[in-house]
Amino acid sequence: MGVKHNIDLSVNIGKLKLKNPIITASGTFGYADEFEEYVNVSSLGAIVTKGITLHPRKGNPQPRVQDVNNGLINRIGLENMGIYPFIEQKLPILRAKNISFIINIAGSSEEEYVQLAKICQNKSIEAIEMNLSCPNVKHGCLEFGKDPDTLYRLISNVREAYQGTLIVKLTSNVSYPTQIAKLVQKAGANAISAINTVKAMHVSLNYNNSKFEKTTIQGGLSGPAIKPIALSFISEIRPVVDIPIIGMGGITYIQDVLEFLSVGANAVQIGTANFTHPTISEQLVDGLGEILIKNNKTNLKECFNRRK
């Protein structure tokens, strides 16, 4: 930012101390090296890897993405190389960058989540984000995140297997968000990230032989269209938990970041905007610094009047 000023953008998420609250969201930033042509990744608070499963996944067949008004529907299906190739090929690269990173894990069974957590513990990975809300897979993720009893048992078992910073990624597709949030904290999570994509469908119509014929793509909706849902969800759960909340959902501009922080988020993740504005995350870091300088503040806490 040129001239140095006495400002502090740092934020604590569990045992992680991030230099700023700007984090890139899982599935939108690869493993960081893919974006180094555009972004100084060391300037970011942290990056979250794409979802990692126990075994490699090919993901869903094409089409996988669909542009919609103010958003994007994706049905990637957690395509990834699997945890063991990730550890061998990608983990050394991430560690060499000397940046904070969070491993997003996803399982099709409770046993897979626990096994992934044990592997991360054995490899001294500092932070994991449990994906309990992806709507694009047939088994696991979303079904775990919607059932309170299963959710509590799963997080508790992962907590027992893993001593690092444990973040739980929640869906808004529930009718009792405060109950879910309280269970996440009680089970031992260090932070909540919210919200994941929202289950949605795109319909295309063609008129053939005097009839309409439809084609559809169903998956997770992201982008500015879901920002009001995310803000409402975070505002609702903030009063009932003491752990940090990482907000996400349609963040594109510095005003969006401020809105999430104002309703109770401690940090934010940037997702869909990375695809259309590859430099956006670094720009938002600079924007936060400029706001503090302009308003003669030294840290973000001075900008918001809230209890947590």
Steps between C-alpha positions, in 0.01 A plus 500: 500500500794732454532722809512296820237567763449361847201282420420146605272282285582177681234260624512179702313192380560231759876454522552674167607862507425644156664821383161616369142366476500435124495127420444330165217247498529129432461400138566847362874544545650160424809442712621863481771454236236522225438865594857619557505665157229737622527521879774531758366209705719592796293818539184302578380393842475137391394274216266202525580208272241341278310221672720198572353152537655177620518358148528680164172619350423566134206722588179536305468478120464814289337747506636604837437874511224734392490880511179641646389849596741633765652162558636166392364148539768234529483124524869417495446211739817540707742398228841463664814288514436346842682558828812291438597655162416839651744443785769382263458756222325812634573524872876566449415782257259661745750479784776647286290813444503580873130591499210398718289230340198295597427153364136449405400137560189314386384145558223266396490342846582594858793260491651680201488837676673356805764328287569823312530685832751244630709536186500879536598465865788267414623742234485796742252690284404806703138545394223304332157604379238226516274525197161404640294693250592425137175438304676355195572144615263207548638378833648691796555872559155659495319205657739515799461875537120490524451234769581630852582166663720384214668840483589503869634144497704559186664822618571349843673202343705719268591724795628198688719402204631846416656765727549784253258778410169339408262702282154370408341620176122522529209516260216749515263225384374438855202634692682518836837675445547604863459143623752376244749776585482429873555129438807574288654702783403246765658219295836676511534699179725807514309693233204492263514590132170592336340477264572239237323511165121483497324213328358632171394412145533663159244417231548550125196470271491420128183494293492192276208330326247732664626418848747644748794273579712575803858433601611563857812535706469465876776580747621766738423867441773748592574864430322829586156334479559320831656788695175601675450138611854482636470830687174389659643161600809651665297768676275228643774272632741769627316559830497130596867405447828637635730346238610694190282502190646512150240650269460445129244531226525740208783718629630713214562851633646651815147604603405131502789420735392777736140377500609149600724635776218723625257209549750293695754338270860507624643422156368439149558261215503612137357245258328555166657844454841332459387362164410836347742721695814293573661787691195572716627348827819707505300810407269444795796474738625836373149644523468408867831666577396813316175520697685485832743768388224725368304475824803527732449151641776259594302175483170360377348462849493878533272522198216288633298520820416140583535257788675214317 
